[in-house]
Structure formats: C-alpha cells, structure tokens
Amino acid sequence: MLPDFVRIQYPGAEQIVLAVNERNTAARQLYLRAGFQDNGLRRSGSKGPQMILQYKLAPKPAVPSA
C-alpha cells in the first residue's frame, strides 16, 4: 500500500528510502520481500549500523493527448 500512497501524495517521487537496523532480521526480511532493495548502503545510527533500503517507483505512464 505504501508505494501507491507515495505515488498519489508525492507524484514526483522516484523512490522510497528507509533505514532498518542490521540486527532487526525480521524487519529486514519483510522489507526485502515487499520489494525494497539492499544496494549496500549503510549508515551509523544511535542503535547500531543501519541498512538503507530502496524501493524504486515506476514512472507514471504518460497520458496520451487527444
């Protein structure tokens, strides 16, 4: 549901980006199954290393002019 919400509310958005704690295996697996990609980006967080996951949004199809 999130990709559809983002497409409607933020029509110019090209991707959704989130951070998940590397130790949170259940959340990491859930996001990956939902279509987020791990491109190897990492950041240091107050609770430990964070994985930066990305979900590429497909471009909105052009509406043909009449």
PDB file of N, H, CA, C and O in Angstrom:
ATOM      1  N   MET A   1       0.815  -1.193   0.000  1.00  0.00           N
ATOM      2  CA  MET A   1       0.000   0.000   0.000  1.00  0.00           C
ATOM      3  C   MET A   1       0.863   1.264   0.000  1.00  0.00           C
ATOM      4  O   MET A   1       0.454   2.289  -0.545  1.00  0.00           O
ATOM      5  N   LEU A   2       2.046   1.202   0.602  1.00  0.00           N
ATOM      6  H   LEU A   2       2.378   0.369   1.045  1.00  0.00           H
ATOM      7  CA  LEU A   2       2.893   2.386   0.690  1.00  0.00           C
ATOM      8  C   LEU A   2       3.289   2.929  -0.681  1.00  0.00           C
ATOM      9  O   LEU A   2       3.199   4.139  -0.887  1.00  0.00           O
ATOM     10  N   PRO A   3       3.722   2.095  -1.628  1.00  0.00           N
ATOM     11  CA  PRO A   3       4.071   2.659  -2.933  1.00  0.00           C
ATOM     12  C   PRO A   3       2.910   3.405  -3.591  1.00  0.00           C
ATOM     13  O   PRO A   3       3.118   4.469  -4.173  1.00  0.00           O
ATOM     14  N   ASP A   4       1.701   2.871  -3.509  1.00  0.00           N
ATOM     15  H   ASP A   4       1.531   2.006  -3.036  1.00  0.00           H
ATOM     16  CA  ASP A   4       0.543   3.560  -4.080  1.00  0.00           C
ATOM     17  C   ASP A   4       0.292   4.889  -3.380  1.00  0.00           C
ATOM     18  O   ASP A   4       0.002   5.889  -4.036  1.00  0.00           O
ATOM     19  N   PHE A   5       0.400   4.909  -2.058  1.00  0.00           N
ATOM     20  H   PHE A   5       0.636   4.097  -1.525  1.00  0.00           H
ATOM     21  CA  PHE A   5       0.221   6.140  -1.290  1.00  0.00           C
ATOM     22  C   PHE A   5       1.246   7.191  -1.715  1.00  0.00           C
ATOM     23  O   PHE A   5       0.898   8.351  -1.934  1.00  0.00           O
ATOM     24  N   VAL A   6       2.504   6.779  -1.829  1.00  0.00           N
ATOM     25  H   VAL A   6       2.787   5.837  -1.650  1.00  0.00           H
ATOM     26  CA  VAL A   6       3.563   7.723  -2.199  1.00  0.00           C
ATOM     27  C   VAL A   6       3.339   8.241  -3.614  1.00  0.00           C
ATOM     28  O   VAL A   6       3.521   9.432  -3.868  1.00  0.00           O
ATOM     29  N   ARG A   7       2.950   7.373  -4.534  1.00  0.00           N
ATOM     30  H   ARG A   7       2.802   6.406  -4.328  1.00  0.00           H
ATOM     31  CA  ARG A   7       2.700   7.816  -5.914  1.00  0.00           C
ATOM     32  C   ARG A   7       1.611   8.887  -5.967  1.00  0.00           C
ATOM     33  O   ARG A   7       1.707   9.835  -6.747  1.00  0.00           O
ATOM     34  N   ILE A   8       0.576   8.735  -5.140  1.00  0.00           N
ATOM     35  H   ILE A   8       0.497   7.965  -4.507  1.00  0.00           H
ATOM     36  CA  ILE A   8      -0.528   9.698  -5.128  1.00  0.00           C
ATOM     37  C   ILE A   8      -0.123  10.988  -4.419  1.00  0.00           C
ATOM     38  O   ILE A   8      -0.347  12.081  -4.939  1.00  0.00           O
ATOM     39  N   GLN A   9       0.467  10.864  -3.243  1.00  0.00           N
ATOM     40  H   GLN A   9       0.648   9.976  -2.820  1.00  0.00           H
ATOM     41  CA  GLN A   9       0.778  12.036  -2.432  1.00  0.00           C
ATOM     42  C   GLN A   9       2.023  12.793  -2.915  1.00  0.00           C
ATOM     43  O   GLN A   9       2.130  14.004  -2.721  1.00  0.00           O
ATOM     44  N   TYR A  10       2.947  12.086  -3.536  1.00  0.00           N
ATOM     45  H   TYR A  10       2.860  11.103  -3.694  1.00  0.00           H
ATOM     46  CA  TYR A  10       4.212  12.674  -3.987  1.00  0.00           C
ATOM     47  C   TYR A  10       4.472  12.226  -5.424  1.00  0.00           C
ATOM     48  O   TYR A  10       5.361  11.410  -5.665  1.00  0.00           O
ATOM     49  N   PRO A  11       3.711  12.747  -6.371  1.00  0.00           N
ATOM     50  CA  PRO A  11       3.789  12.247  -7.749  1.00  0.00           C
ATOM     51  C   PRO A  11       5.172  12.359  -8.396  1.00  0.00           C
ATOM     52  O   PRO A  11       5.447  11.637  -9.354  1.00  0.00           O
ATOM     53  N   GLY A  12       6.037  13.229  -7.912  1.00  0.00           N
ATOM     54  H   GLY A  12       5.814  13.815  -7.134  1.00  0.00           H
ATOM     55  CA  GLY A  12       7.365  13.353  -8.484  1.00  0.00           C
ATOM     56  C   GLY A  12       8.400  12.430  -7.862  1.00  0.00           C
ATOM     57  O   GLY A  12       9.547  12.394  -8.305  1.00  0.00           O
ATOM     58  N   ALA A  13       8.001  11.680  -6.834  1.00  0.00           N
ATOM     59  H   ALA A  13       7.069  11.709  -6.474  1.00  0.00           H
ATOM     60  CA  ALA A  13       8.952  10.803  -6.138  1.00  0.00           C
ATOM     61  C   ALA A  13       9.412   9.673  -7.055  1.00  0.00           C
ATOM     62  O   ALA A  13       8.622   9.095  -7.802  1.00  0.00           O
ATOM     63  N   GLU A  14      10.699   9.375  -6.982  1.00  0.00           N
ATOM     64  H   GLU A  14      11.341   9.844  -6.376  1.00  0.00           H
ATOM     65  CA  GLU A  14      11.267   8.303  -7.793  1.00  0.00           C
ATOM     66  C   GLU A  14      11.547   7.046  -6.991  1.00  0.00           C
ATOM     67  O   GLU A  14      11.685   5.962  -7.558  1.00  0.00           O
ATOM     68  N   GLN A  15      11.634   7.187  -5.655  1.00  0.00           N
ATOM     69  H   GLN A  15      11.523   8.068  -5.195  1.00  0.00           H
ATOM     70  CA  GLN A  15      11.913   6.028  -4.814  1.00  0.00           C
ATOM     71  C   GLN A  15      11.492   6.298  -3.379  1.00  0.00           C
ATOM     72  O   GLN A  15      11.292   7.443  -2.973  1.00  0.00           O
ATOM     73  N   ILE A  16      11.363   5.222  -2.625  1.00  0.00           N
ATOM     74  H   ILE A  16      11.525   4.292  -2.955  1.00  0.00           H
ATOM     75  CA  ILE A  16      11.129   5.271  -1.187  1.00  0.00           C
ATOM     76  C   ILE A  16      12.401   4.745  -0.543  1.00  0.00           C
ATOM     77  O   ILE A  16      12.921   3.706  -0.949  1.00  0.00           O
ATOM     78  N   VAL A  17      12.900   5.449   0.450  1.00  0.00           N
ATOM     79  H   VAL A  17      12.477   6.293   0.781  1.00  0.00           H
ATOM     80  CA  VAL A  17      14.130   5.056   1.113  1.00  0.00           C
ATOM     81  C   VAL A  17      13.851   4.906   2.601  1.00  0.00           C
ATOM     82  O   VAL A  17      13.195   5.761   3.198  1.00  0.00           O
ATOM     83  N   LEU A  18      14.339   3.834   3.201  1.00  0.00           N
ATOM     84  H   LEU A  18      14.871   3.140   2.717  1.00  0.00           H
ATOM     85  CA  LEU A  18      14.179   3.659   4.647  1.00  0.00           C
ATOM     86  C   LEU A  18      15.432   3.052   5.242  1.00  0.00           C
ATOM     87  O   LEU A  18      16.244   2.439   4.549  1.00  0.00           O
ATOM     88  N   ALA A  19      15.568   3.237   6.538  1.00  0.00           N
ATOM     89  H   ALA A  19      14.909   3.735   7.101  1.00  0.00           H
ATOM     90  CA  ALA A  19      16.699   2.652   7.269  1.00  0.00           C
ATOM     91  C   ALA A  19      16.151   1.601   8.219  1.00  0.00           C
ATOM     92  O   ALA A  19      15.125   1.808   8.868  1.00  0.00           O
ATOM     93  N   VAL A  20      16.841   0.478   8.295  1.00  0.00           N
ATOM     94  H   VAL A  20      17.675   0.310   7.768  1.00  0.00           H
ATOM     95  CA  VAL A  20      16.466  -0.583   9.215  1.00  0.00           C
ATOM     96  C   VAL A  20      17.736  -1.073   9.913  1.00  0.00           C
ATOM     97  O   VAL A  20      18.781  -1.238   9.282  1.00  0.00           O
ATOM     98  N   ASN A  21      17.632  -1.299  11.201  1.00  0.00           N
ATOM     99  H   ASN A  21      16.784  -1.165  11.713  1.00  0.00           H
ATOM    100  CA  ASN A  21      18.777  -1.776  11.971  1.00  0.00           C
ATOM    101  C   ASN A  21      19.223  -3.127  11.431  1.00  0.00           C
ATOM    102  O   ASN A  21      18.402  -4.019  11.214  1.00  0.00           O
ATOM    103  N   GLU A  22      20.526  -3.273  11.216  1.00  0.00           N
ATOM    104  H   GLU A  22      21.192  -2.549  11.392  1.00  0.00           H
ATOM    105  CA  GLU A  22      21.050  -4.533  10.675  1.00  0.00           C
ATOM    106  C   GLU A  22      20.687  -5.734  11.536  1.00  0.00           C
ATOM    107  O   GLU A  22      20.545  -6.840  11.016  1.00  0.00           O
ATOM    108  N   ARG A  23      20.535  -5.538  12.837  1.00  0.00           N
ATOM    109  H   ARG A  23      20.651  -4.639  13.259  1.00  0.00           H
ATOM    110  CA  ARG A  23      20.212  -6.655  13.738  1.00  0.00           C
ATOM    111  C   ARG A  23      18.734  -7.046  13.690  1.00  0.00           C
ATOM    112  O   ARG A  23      18.357  -8.093  14.214  1.00  0.00           O
ATOM    113  N   ASN A  24      17.900  -6.222  13.070  1.00  0.00           N
ATOM    114  H   ASN A  24      18.207  -5.370  12.644  1.00  0.00           H
ATOM    115  CA  ASN A  24      16.471  -6.491  13.020  1.00  0.00           C
ATOM    116  C   ASN A  24      16.172  -7.379  11.803  1.00  0.00           C
ATOM    117  O   ASN A  24      15.658  -6.915  10.786  1.00  0.00           O
ATOM    118  N   THR A  25      16.503  -8.641  11.936  1.00  0.00           N
ATOM    119  H   THR A  25      16.921  -9.018  12.763  1.00  0.00           H
ATOM    120  CA  THR A  25      16.375  -9.593  10.836  1.00  0.00           C
ATOM    121  C   THR A  25      14.948  -9.708  10.316  1.00  0.00           C
ATOM    122  O   THR A  25      14.735  -9.752   9.104  1.00  0.00           O
ATOM    123  N   ALA A  26      13.977  -9.758  11.205  1.00  0.00           N
ATOM    124  H   ALA A  26      14.150  -9.723  12.190  1.00  0.00           H
ATOM    125  CA  ALA A  26      12.577  -9.917  10.779  1.00  0.00           C
ATOM    126  C   ALA A  26      12.129  -8.736   9.930  1.00  0.00           C
ATOM    127  O   ALA A  26      11.507  -8.930   8.885  1.00  0.00           O
ATOM    128  N   ALA A  27      12.430  -7.523  10.357  1.00  0.00           N
ATOM    129  H   ALA A  27      12.934  -7.365  11.206  1.00  0.00           H
ATOM    130  CA  ALA A  27      12.032  -6.333   9.587  1.00  0.00           C
ATOM    131  C   ALA A  27      12.772  -6.297   8.255  1.00  0.00           C
ATOM    132  O   ALA A  27      12.180  -5.999   7.218  1.00  0.00           O
ATOM    133  N   ARG A  28      14.061  -6.601   8.286  1.00  0.00           N
ATOM    134  H   ARG A  28      14.542  -6.843   9.128  1.00  0.00           H
ATOM    135  CA  ARG A  28      14.855  -6.593   7.053  1.00  0.00           C
ATOM    136  C   ARG A  28      14.273  -7.562   6.032  1.00  0.00           C
ATOM    137  O   ARG A  28      14.131  -7.214   4.860  1.00  0.00           O
ATOM    138  N   GLN A  29      13.937  -8.770   6.463  1.00  0.00           N
ATOM    139  H   GLN A  29      14.053  -9.053   7.415  1.00  0.00           H
ATOM    140  CA  GLN A  29      13.365  -9.765   5.546  1.00  0.00           C
ATOM    141  C   GLN A  29      12.000  -9.323   5.031  1.00  0.00           C
ATOM    142  O   GLN A  29      11.680  -9.546   3.864  1.00  0.00           O
ATOM    143  N   LEU A  30      11.197  -8.702   5.883  1.00  0.00           N
ATOM    144  H   LEU A  30      11.458  -8.521   6.832  1.00  0.00           H
ATOM    145  CA  LEU A  30       9.884  -8.211   5.471  1.00  0.00           C
ATOM    146  C   LEU A  30      10.022  -7.161   4.376  1.00  0.00           C
ATOM    147  O   LEU A  30       9.347  -7.242   3.350  1.00  0.00           O
ATOM    148  N   TYR A  31      10.899  -6.170   4.589  1.00  0.00           N
ATOM    149  H   TYR A  31      11.448  -6.104   5.422  1.00  0.00           H
ATOM    150  CA  TYR A  31      11.092  -5.114   3.589  1.00  0.00           C
ATOM    151  C   TYR A  31      11.625  -5.678   2.275  1.00  0.00           C
ATOM    152  O   TYR A  31      11.195  -5.256   1.201  1.00  0.00           O
ATOM    153  N   LEU A  32      12.546  -6.615   2.348  1.00  0.00           N
ATOM    154  H   LEU A  32      12.896  -6.958   3.220  1.00  0.00           H
ATOM    155  CA  LEU A  32      13.083  -7.201   1.117  1.00  0.00           C
ATOM    156  C   LEU A  32      12.008  -7.985   0.371  1.00  0.00           C
ATOM    157  O   LEU A  32      11.947  -7.919  -0.856  1.00  0.00           O
ATOM    158  N   ARG A  33      11.166  -8.721   1.080  1.00  0.00           N
ATOM    159  H   ARG A  33      11.216  -8.775   2.077  1.00  0.00           H
ATOM    160  CA  ARG A  33      10.064  -9.443   0.436  1.00  0.00           C
ATOM    161  C   ARG A  33       9.048  -8.482  -0.171  1.00  0.00           C
ATOM    162  O   ARG A  33       8.382  -8.818  -1.150  1.00  0.00           O
ATOM    163  N   ALA A  34       8.928  -7.285   0.406  1.00  0.00           N
ATOM    164  H   ALA A  34       9.470  -7.012   1.201  1.00  0.00           H
ATOM    165  CA  ALA A  34       7.969  -6.288  -0.088  1.00  0.00           C
ATOM    166  C   ALA A  34       8.498  -5.538  -1.309  1.00  0.00           C
ATOM    167  O   ALA A  34       7.782  -4.728  -1.897  1.00  0.00           O
ATOM    168  N   GLY A  35       9.751  -5.805  -1.692  1.00  0.00           N
ATOM    169  H   GLY A  35      10.332  -6.463  -1.214  1.00  0.00           H
ATOM    170  CA  GLY A  35      10.285  -5.197  -2.903  1.00  0.00           C
ATOM    171  C   GLY A  35      11.370  -4.157  -2.690  1.00  0.00           C
ATOM    172  O   GLY A  35      11.886  -3.601  -3.660  1.00  0.00           O
ATOM    173  N   PHE A  36      11.730  -3.880  -1.430  1.00  0.00           N
ATOM    174  H   PHE A  36      11.311  -4.332  -0.643  1.00  0.00           H
ATOM    175  CA  PHE A  36      12.844  -2.974  -1.175  1.00  0.00           C
ATOM    176  C   PHE A  36      14.136  -3.683  -1.558  1.00  0.00           C
ATOM    177  O   PHE A  36      14.230  -4.908  -1.473  1.00  0.00           O
ATOM    178  N   GLN A  37      15.132  -2.904  -1.979  1.00  0.00           N
ATOM    179  H   GLN A  37      15.056  -1.909  -2.048  1.00  0.00           H
ATOM    180  CA  GLN A  37      16.412  -3.473  -2.390  1.00  0.00           C
ATOM    181  C   GLN A  37      17.527  -2.998  -1.463  1.00  0.00           C
ATOM    182  O   GLN A  37      17.548  -1.850  -1.018  1.00  0.00           O
ATOM    183  N   ASP A  38      18.444  -3.908  -1.188  1.00  0.00           N
ATOM    184  H   ASP A  38      18.427  -4.840  -1.550  1.00  0.00           H
ATOM    185  CA  ASP A  38      19.634  -3.584  -0.417  1.00  0.00           C
ATOM    186  C   ASP A  38      20.762  -3.377  -1.420  1.00  0.00           C
ATOM    187  O   ASP A  38      21.263  -4.331  -2.014  1.00  0.00           O
ATOM    188  N   ASN A  39      21.153  -2.118  -1.601  1.00  0.00           N
ATOM    189  H   ASN A  39      20.746  -1.343  -1.119  1.00  0.00           H
ATOM    190  CA  ASN A  39      22.221  -1.785  -2.543  1.00  0.00           C
ATOM    191  C   ASN A  39      23.551  -1.552  -1.836  1.00  0.00           C
ATOM    192  O   ASN A  39      24.464  -0.943  -2.394  1.00  0.00           O
ATOM    193  N   GLY A  40      23.651  -2.043  -0.602  1.00  0.00           N
ATOM    194  H   GLY A  40      22.910  -2.537  -0.149  1.00  0.00           H
ATOM    195  CA  GLY A  40      24.905  -1.973   0.131  1.00  0.00           C
ATOM    196  C   GLY A  40      25.144  -0.674   0.884  1.00  0.00           C
ATOM    197  O   GLY A  40      26.217  -0.486   1.458  1.00  0.00           O
ATOM    198  N   LEU A  41      24.162   0.232   0.896  1.00  0.00           N
ATOM    199  H   LEU A  41      23.290   0.080   0.430  1.00  0.00           H
ATOM    200  CA  LEU A  41      24.333   1.486   1.629  1.00  0.00           C
ATOM    201  C   LEU A  41      24.159   1.239   3.122  1.00  0.00           C
ATOM    202  O   LEU A  41      23.238   0.538   3.540  1.00  0.00           O
ATOM    203  N   ARG A  42      25.047   1.819   3.920  1.00  0.00           N
ATOM    204  H   ARG A  42      25.795   2.389   3.580  1.00  0.00           H
ATOM    205  CA  ARG A  42      24.992   1.672   5.368  1.00  0.00           C
ATOM    206  C   ARG A  42      25.237   3.028   6.025  1.00  0.00           C
ATOM    207  O   ARG A  42      25.962   3.865   5.489  1.00  0.00           O
ATOM    208  N   ARG A  43      24.633   3.232   7.174  1.00  0.00           N
ATOM    209  H   ARG A  43      24.044   2.552   7.610  1.00  0.00           H
ATOM    210  CA  ARG A  43      24.839   4.424   7.980  1.00  0.00           C
ATOM    211  C   ARG A  43      24.961   3.992   9.431  1.00  0.00           C
ATOM    212  O   ARG A  43      24.414   2.968   9.839  1.00  0.00           O
ATOM    213  N   SER A  44      25.671   4.771  10.185  1.00  0.00           N
ATOM    214  H   SER A  44      26.115   5.604   9.854  1.00  0.00           H
ATOM    215  CA  SER A  44      25.807   4.504  11.608  1.00  0.00           C
ATOM    216  C   SER A  44      24.669   5.213  12.337  1.00  0.00           C
ATOM    217  O   SER A  44      24.461   6.413  12.158  1.00  0.00           O
ATOM    218  N   GLY A  45      23.940   4.469  13.156  1.00  0.00           N
ATOM    219  H   GLY A  45      24.110   3.495  13.302  1.00  0.00           H
ATOM    220  CA  GLY A  45      22.839   5.041  13.921  1.00  0.00           C
ATOM    221  C   GLY A  45      23.085   4.927  15.410  1.00  0.00           C
ATOM    222  O   GLY A  45      24.019   4.255  15.847  1.00  0.00           O
ATOM    223  N   SER A  46      22.249   5.583  16.181  1.00  0.00           N
ATOM    224  H   SER A  46      21.491   6.130  15.826  1.00  0.00           H
ATOM    225  CA  SER A  46      22.410   5.547  17.641  1.00  0.00           C
ATOM    226  C   SER A  46      22.206   4.143  18.206  1.00  0.00           C
ATOM    227  O   SER A  46      22.697   3.832  19.291  1.00  0.00           O
ATOM    228  N   LYS A  47      21.490   3.304  17.480  1.00  0.00           N
ATOM    229  H   LYS A  47      21.091   3.557  16.599  1.00  0.00           H
ATOM    230  CA  LYS A  47      21.240   1.926  17.923  1.00  0.00           C
ATOM    231  C   LYS A  47      22.069   0.906  17.146  1.00  0.00           C
ATOM    232  O   LYS A  47      21.783  -0.290  17.186  1.00  0.00           O
ATOM    233  N   GLY A  48      23.098   1.381  16.436  1.00  0.00           N
ATOM    234  H   GLY A  48      23.331   2.353  16.403  1.00  0.00           H
ATOM    235  CA  GLY A  48      23.951   0.473  15.685  1.00  0.00           C
ATOM    236  C   GLY A  48      23.859   0.714  14.195  1.00  0.00           C
ATOM    237  O   GLY A  48      23.198   1.655  13.755  1.00  0.00           O
ATOM    238  N   PRO A  49      24.525  -0.137  13.403  1.00  0.00           N
ATOM    239  CA  PRO A  49      24.547   0.030  11.947  1.00  0.00           C
ATOM    240  C   PRO A  49      23.143  -0.080  11.349  1.00  0.00           C
ATOM    241  O   PRO A  49      22.350  -0.940  11.732  1.00  0.00           O
ATOM    242  N   GLN A  50      22.865   0.809  10.408  1.00  0.00           N
ATOM    243  H   GLN A  50      23.510   1.507  10.097  1.00  0.00           H
ATOM    244  CA  GLN A  50      21.573   0.839   9.734  1.00  0.00           C
ATOM    245  C   GLN A  50      21.757   0.506   8.260  1.00  0.00           C
ATOM    246  O   GLN A  50      22.661   1.025   7.607  1.00  0.00           O
ATOM    247  N   MET A  51      20.897  -0.360   7.743  1.00  0.00           N
ATOM    248  H   MET A  51      20.162  -0.782   8.274  1.00  0.00           H
ATOM    249  CA  MET A  51      20.871  -0.662   6.311  1.00  0.00           C
ATOM    250  C   MET A  51      19.927   0.332   5.661  1.00  0.00           C
ATOM    251  O   MET A  51      18.828   0.569   6.162  1.00  0.00           O
ATOM    252  N   ILE A  52      20.344   0.911   4.557  1.00  0.00           N
ATOM    253  H   ILE A  52      21.237   0.719   4.150  1.00  0.00           H
ATOM    254  CA  ILE A  52      19.496   1.826   3.805  1.00  0.00           C
ATOM    255  C   ILE A  52      18.887   1.028   2.658  1.00  0.00           C
ATOM    256  O   ILE A  52      19.597   0.583   1.756  1.00  0.00           O
ATOM    257  N   LEU A  53      17.584   0.853   2.698  1.00  0.00           N
ATOM    258  H   LEU A  53      17.008   1.215   3.431  1.00  0.00           H
ATOM    259  CA  LEU A  53      16.883   0.073   1.675  1.00  0.00           C
ATOM    260  C   LEU A  53      16.124   1.023   0.759  1.00  0.00           C
ATOM    261  O   LEU A  53      15.626   2.062   1.194  1.00  0.00           O
ATOM    262  N   GLN A  54      16.042   0.649  -0.524  1.00  0.00           N
ATOM    263  H   GLN A  54      16.446  -0.195  -0.878  1.00  0.00           H
ATOM    264  CA  GLN A  54      15.409   1.499  -1.517  1.00  0.00           C
ATOM    265  C   GLN A  54      14.346   0.735  -2.285  1.00  0.00           C
ATOM    266  O   GLN A  54      14.502  -0.442  -2.610  1.00  0.00           O
ATOM    267  N   TYR A  55      13.257   1.443  -2.566  1.00  0.00           N
ATOM    268  H   TYR A  55      13.130   2.399  -2.302  1.00  0.00           H
ATOM    269  CA  TYR A  55      12.164   0.888  -3.376  1.00  0.00           C
ATOM    270  C   TYR A  55      11.978   1.835  -4.549  1.00  0.00           C
ATOM    271  O   TYR A  55      11.500   2.956  -4.376  1.00  0.00           O
ATOM    272  N   LYS A  56      12.349   1.392  -5.731  1.00  0.00           N
ATOM    273  H   LYS A  56      12.737   0.481  -5.872  1.00  0.00           H
ATOM    274  CA  LYS A  56      12.229   2.219  -6.929  1.00  0.00           C
ATOM    275  C   LYS A  56      10.770   2.267  -7.368  1.00  0.00           C
ATOM    276  O   LYS A  56      10.123   1.230  -7.519  1.00  0.00           O
ATOM    277  N   LEU A  57      10.261   3.468  -7.571  1.00  0.00           N
ATOM    278  H   LEU A  57      10.786   4.310  -7.449  1.00  0.00           H
ATOM    279  CA  LEU A  57       8.897   3.639  -8.047  1.00  0.00           C
ATOM    280  C   LEU A  57       8.920   3.717  -9.571  1.00  0.00           C
ATOM    281  O   LEU A  57       9.716   4.455 -10.150  1.00  0.00           O
ATOM    282  N   ALA A  58       8.053   2.959 -10.205  1.00  0.00           N
ATOM    283  H   ALA A  58       7.407   2.359  -9.734  1.00  0.00           H
ATOM    284  CA  ALA A  58       7.969   3.006 -11.659  1.00  0.00           C
ATOM    285  C   ALA A  58       7.448   4.371 -12.085  1.00  0.00           C
ATOM    286  O   ALA A  58       6.552   4.920 -11.443  1.00  0.00           O
ATOM    287  N   PRO A  59       8.000   4.920 -13.159  1.00  0.00           N
ATOM    288  CA  PRO A  59       7.497   6.215 -13.616  1.00  0.00           C
ATOM    289  C   PRO A  59       6.035   6.118 -13.997  1.00  0.00           C
ATOM    290  O   PRO A  59       5.576   5.095 -14.506  1.00  0.00           O
ATOM    291  N   LYS A  60       5.306   7.201 -13.744  1.00  0.00           N
ATOM    292  H   LYS A  60       5.679   8.032 -13.331  1.00  0.00           H
ATOM    293  CA  LYS A  60       3.884   7.245 -14.095  1.00  0.00           C
ATOM    294  C   LYS A  60       3.770   7.251 -15.612  1.00  0.00           C
ATOM    295  O   LYS A  60       4.444   8.036 -16.279  1.00  0.00           O
ATOM    296  N   PRO A  61       2.913   6.373 -16.174  1.00  0.00           N
ATOM    297  CA  PRO A  61       2.784   6.343 -17.639  1.00  0.00           C
ATOM    298  C   PRO A  61       2.243   7.677 -18.150  1.00  0.00           C
ATOM    299  O   PRO A  61       1.388   8.304 -17.525  1.00  0.00           O
ATOM    300  N   ALA A  62       2.757   8.084 -19.283  1.00  0.00           N
ATOM    301  H   ALA A  62       3.452   7.574 -19.791  1.00  0.00           H
ATOM    302  CA  ALA A  62       2.294   9.335 -19.904  1.00  0.00           C
ATOM    303  C   ALA A  62       0.873   9.153 -20.398  1.00  0.00           C
ATOM    304  O   ALA A  62       0.508   8.095 -20.910  1.00  0.00           O
ATOM    305  N   VAL A  63       0.075  10.201 -20.238  1.00  0.00           N
ATOM    306  H   VAL A  63       0.371  11.061 -19.823  1.00  0.00           H
ATOM    307  CA  VAL A  63      -1.306  10.183 -20.721  1.00  0.00           C
ATOM    308  C   VAL A  63      -1.290  10.728 -22.140  1.00  0.00           C
ATOM    309  O   VAL A  63      -0.847  11.853 -22.371  1.00  0.00           O
ATOM    310  N   PRO A  64      -1.777   9.926 -23.102  1.00  0.00           N
ATOM    311  CA  PRO A  64      -1.765  10.400 -24.487  1.00  0.00           C
ATOM    312  C   PRO A  64      -2.689  11.609 -24.653  1.00  0.00           C
ATOM    313  O   PRO A  64      -3.789  11.650 -24.101  1.00  0.00           O
ATOM    314  N   SER A  65      -2.220  12.581 -25.418  1.00  0.00           N
ATOM    315  H   SER A  65      -1.327  12.547 -25.866  1.00  0.00           H
ATOM    316  CA  SER A  65      -3.071  13.764 -25.669  1.00  0.00           C
ATOM    317  C   SER A  65      -4.053  13.444 -26.783  1.00  0.00           C
ATOM    318  O   SER A  65      -3.755  12.697 -27.714  1.00  0.00           O
ATOM    319  N   ALA A  66      -5.221  14.030 -26.655  1.00  0.00           N
ATOM    320  H   ALA A  66      -5.462  14.637 -25.898  1.00  0.00           H
ATOM    321  CA  ALA A  66      -6.284  13.736 -27.644  1.00  0.00           C
ATOM    322  C   ALA A  66      -6.251  14.712 -28.772  1.00  0.00           C
ATOM    323  O   ALA A  66      -7.065  14.622 -29.691  1.00  0.00           O
TER     324      ALA A  66
END
